Amino acid sequence: MSDKHSSQPERRIRCFTRAVKNARYLQQHDPATFAKDKNAEGFGTGIPVNILNRLHLLQHDSPELQGHAAVAGFLKKHSVPKPKKWQR
């Protein structure tokens, strides 16, 4: 059994759109940290997709970010845009 950094059960991701948008936001605003390797996990950010999918909901001191100091540091200075309400 692998050691998880979070006490929360791993969630199944149904849609990757939010994760992609959050990854692109990180890469646009801090390319030196999050756009080093286009083949890295998390669409090239090095951040697991399950974290990217919820990044706009997390605070810098969230237990989910343990082991991901670069993201925690980014969230101290920046807030990731939340999804906008869908309009017809």
Secondary structure as UniProt FT lines:
FT   HELIX           17..29
FT   HELIX           31..34
FT   TURN            38..39
FT   TURN            41..45
FT   HELIX           49..52
FT   TURN            53..54
FT   HELIX           55..57
FT   TURN            60..61
FT   HELIX           63..65
FT   TURN            66..67
FT   HELIX           69..77
//
